[in-house]
Amino acid sequence: MRLDYLSIFPAYFDVLDISLVGKAAINGLVEIHAHDLRDWTHDRHRTVDDTPCGGGAGMVMKPDPWGEAFDEIIGTESDPSVHVIFPAPSGTPFTQSAAAELSSAQRIVFCCGRYEGIDHRVIDYARSMWTVHEVSLGDYVLNGGEVAALAITEAVVRLVPGFMGNPESLAEESFSAGQDGLLEYPLFTRPVSWRGLDVPEVLMSGHHGRIASWRRDESVRLTRERRPDLTDSDSSGIH
Ligand SMILES: N#Cc1c(-c2ccc3ccn(Cc4ccc(CN5CCOCC5)cc4)c3c2)n[nH]c1N
């Protein structure tokens, strides 16, 4: 899997060299390439933004640098196997199932906007050429797309076959199909007693049936408490 990042702050992606994703890069599972969008400007100030047509607050990212960067990084041929991701406040909420779908992609290009966003013709052009995803991390405001690109990268790469040492653990995670769409149960490890707080006795009983039942009950309780929106979904085991 090749991952490209287009941004006016490409150093954001240096962190990928030290994290788990870095290990995947070392063992050849993923290739990471960060690019400075200003490398595709031609004026002395390396300008990437301009005032919004129709007025309004802030600045909008000009289309020209994006188009020239696309030509050099992706090419000028249409190819639906190339996934181009535009993080945006107006995007579709990014989910675990979206991460799972993207984990089989061979090429993902992250377009990290700043200011008030990117000229919409960039997205329209990308849609005419590749498979485009306009996504949002959630209902809060970030200053640009870089943090979202990092989060999406981690969510996707950890699902790439061969990345996780113990793929079975993926099935038990929150939001994964194996967990019935429920939140993950609370986790404990040694010491059994810590600052007057004890590991639930059932987890030390060695009785696998009771342990499974306790974990399920805890997942249902937590999901009802924190994510009632998940309790009505078809995939959750509770209704
Ligand atoms: N993923 C994700 C994100 C982002 C995100 C992603 C990409 C960019 C690129 C620029 N920004 C800054 C920005 C902030 C606020 C606004 C809203 N304005 C729109 C125009 O009308 C006025 C109000 C726009 C742009 C971004 C933010 N924020 N939150 C997420 N979950």
The ligand as an SDF file (V2000), in Angstrom:
LIG
                    3D

 31 35  0  0  0  0  0  0  0  0999 V2000
  -11.7790   15.6190    8.9610 N   0  0  0  0  0  0  0  0  0  0  0  0
  -12.0160   16.5990    9.5230 C   0  0  0  0  0  0  0  0  0  0  0  0
  -12.3280   17.7340   10.3060 C   0  0  0  0  0  0  0  0  0  0  0  0
  -11.9710   19.0750   10.1610 C   0  0  0  0  0  0  0  0  0  0  0  0
  -11.2150   19.7530    9.0840 C   0  0  0  0  0  0  0  0  0  0  0  0
  -10.7440   19.0270    7.9810 C   0  0  0  0  0  0  0  0  0  0  0  0
  -10.1040   19.6880    6.9480 C   0  0  0  0  0  0  0  0  0  0  0  0
   -9.9140   21.0720    7.0050 C   0  0  0  0  0  0  0  0  0  0  0  0
   -9.3590   22.0240    6.1360 C   0  0  0  0  0  0  0  0  0  0  0  0
   -9.4430   23.2660    6.7430 C   0  0  0  0  0  0  0  0  0  0  0  0
  -10.0480   23.1000    7.9500 N   0  0  0  0  0  0  0  0  0  0  0  0
  -10.3170   24.1850    8.8970 C   0  0  0  0  0  0  0  0  0  0  0  0
  -11.7530   24.5490    8.8850 C   0  0  0  0  0  0  0  0  0  0  0  0
  -12.3870   24.8320   10.0820 C   0  0  0  0  0  0  0  0  0  0  0  0
  -13.7440   25.2040   10.0800 C   0  0  0  0  0  0  0  0  0  0  0  0
  -14.4280   25.2820    8.9080 C   0  0  0  0  0  0  0  0  0  0  0  0
  -15.8920   25.6720    8.9500 C   0  0  0  0  0  0  0  0  0  0  0  0
  -16.1410   26.8370    8.1340 N   0  0  0  0  0  0  0  0  0  0  0  0
  -16.5680   26.3330    6.8380 C   0  0  0  0  0  0  0  0  0  0  0  0
  -16.9440   27.4800    5.9370 C   0  0  0  0  0  0  0  0  0  0  0  0
  -17.9610   28.2740    6.5720 O   0  0  0  0  0  0  0  0  0  0  0  0
  -17.5070   28.8360    7.7880 C   0  0  0  0  0  0  0  0  0  0  0  0
  -17.1380   27.7130    8.7350 C   0  0  0  0  0  0  0  0  0  0  0  0
  -13.7970   24.9770    7.7250 C   0  0  0  0  0  0  0  0  0  0  0  0
  -12.4330   24.6010    7.7050 C   0  0  0  0  0  0  0  0  0  0  0  0
  -10.3610   21.7810    8.1370 C   0  0  0  0  0  0  0  0  0  0  0  0
  -11.0050   21.1380    9.1770 C   0  0  0  0  0  0  0  0  0  0  0  0
  -12.5030   19.7490   11.1950 N   0  0  0  0  0  0  0  0  0  0  0  0
  -13.1660   18.8800   11.9770 N   0  0  0  0  0  0  0  0  0  0  0  0
  -13.0930   17.6380   11.4760 C   0  0  0  0  0  0  0  0  0  0  0  0
  -13.6810   16.5160   12.0190 N   0  0  0  0  0  0  0  0  0  0  0  0
  1  2  3  0
  2  3  1  0
  3  4  1  0
  3 30  2  0
  4  5  1  0
  4 28  2  0
  5  6  1  0
  5 27  2  0
  6  7  2  0
  7  8  1  0
  8  9  1  0
  8 26  2  0
  9 10  2  0
 10 11  1  0
 11 12  1  0
 11 26  1  0
 12 13  1  0
 13 14  1  0
 13 25  2  0
 14 15  2  0
 15 16  1  0
 16 17  1  0
 16 24  2  0
 17 18  1  0
 18 19  1  0
 18 23  1  0
 19 20  1  0
 20 21  1  0
 21 22  1  0
 22 23  1  0
 24 25  1  0
 26 27  1  0
 28 29  1  0
 29 30  1  0
 30 31  1  0
M  END
$$$$
